[in-house]
Amino acid sequence: MAKKVVASLQTGKGKNYTKCIKMVKSPATGSYSFEEGIVHMDLIKDFFEK
């Protein structure tokens, strides 16, 4: 499925977006989970700072 998402981002206006994945630590249990998002190129830094 990820291949379809990435392939569809390569055409048209999709070139301005990228798929970002970051690791987030749970404060309650201390375990890690992954947060994914398709973010505009200008907002990548904001995505990782949250």
One Martini backbone bead per residue (centre of mass of N, CA, C, O) as a GRO file, in nm:
protein
   50
    1MET     BB    1   0.056   0.064  -0.019
    2ALA     BB    2   0.294   0.263  -0.007
    3LYS     BB    3   0.352   0.261  -0.310
    4LYS     BB    4   0.094   0.410  -0.396
    5VAL     BB    5   0.140   0.670  -0.243
    6VAL     BB    6   0.417   0.745  -0.361
    7ALA     BB    7   0.332   0.732  -0.662
    8SER     BB    8   0.106   0.958  -0.640
    9LEU     BB    9   0.318   1.191  -0.552
   10GLN     BB   10   0.474   1.209  -0.851
   11THR     BB   11   0.217   1.367  -0.948
   12GLY     BB   12   0.183   1.674  -0.995
   13LYS     BB   13   0.106   1.821  -0.687
   14GLY     BB   14   0.252   1.584  -0.517
   15LYS     BB   15   0.552   1.703  -0.514
   16ASN     BB   16   0.484   1.888  -0.244
   17TYR     BB   17   0.486   1.608  -0.102
   18THR     BB   18   0.543   1.408   0.203
   19LYS     BB   19   0.636   1.122   0.379
   20CYS     BB   20   0.606   1.098   0.733
   21ILE     BB   21   0.807   0.947   1.002
   22LYS     BB   22   0.760   0.912   1.358
   23MET     BB   23   0.878   0.877   1.684
   24VAL     BB   24   0.676   0.802   1.980
   25LYS     BB   25   0.660   0.857   2.322
   26SER     BB   26   0.501   0.724   2.588
   27PRO     BB   27   0.433   0.850   2.904
   28ALA     BB   28   0.295   0.602   3.042
   29THR     BB   29   0.480   0.339   2.922
   30GLY     BB   30   0.745   0.401   2.722
   31SER     BB   31   0.657   0.347   2.449
   32TYR     BB   32   0.669   0.305   2.100
   33SER     BB   33   0.551   0.496   1.818
   34PHE     BB   34   0.400   0.567   1.502
   35GLU     BB   35   0.390   0.863   1.294
   36GLU     BB   36   0.189   0.956   1.020
   37GLY     BB   37   0.238   1.173   0.721
   38ILE     BB   38   0.114   1.405   0.479
   39VAL     BB   39   0.337   1.664   0.385
   40HIS     BB   40   0.424   1.962   0.325
   41MET     BB   41   0.732   2.089   0.261
   42ASP     BB   42   0.694   2.349   0.455
   43LEU     BB   43   0.588   2.144   0.720
   44ILE     BB   44   0.806   1.942   0.826
   45LYS     BB   45   0.927   2.077   1.077
   46ASP     BB   46   0.657   2.090   1.236
   47PHE     BB   47   0.602   1.786   1.251
   48PHE     BB   48   0.872   1.719   1.425
   49GLU     BB   49   0.814   1.928   1.671
   50LYS     BB   50   0.546   1.802   1.804
   0.00000   0.00000   0.00000
